[in-house]
């Protein structure tokens, strides 16, 4: 946590996370006194207890600090919880299953025949295919490597079904 920052972008950092409020006040007083107006001093006043935050901010003002910073652990924890929820519920992160298939009908990989390709793959695999990626094409063997994406609860997390 930043206890002071110089105008010349030189930074002084002191870890205040394990100090008591009284110890933090002493550090703040020392930093403001040592800076003696030669640099801008911001005092971090974040804490879990709102009363402690107010007390530290009032103290910082009374000793002549140029500003205060307030980020509580509750805020940081809340951000992490929200991010985890977004990633878990996001459609950006697909939990679909996928399989690689060596496919033998290269004629159907043309963009204008994707519906036929999808129908043929669904008929052969018995899966409801959501998306198809066409990979390596071997015209000499009339084969193509295709990756299909599907949503099958029993297959989730494993692209090789268990027998």
Order of alpha helices (4+ residues) and beta strands (2+ residues): beta-beta-alpha-beta-alpha-beta-alpha-beta-alpha-beta-beta
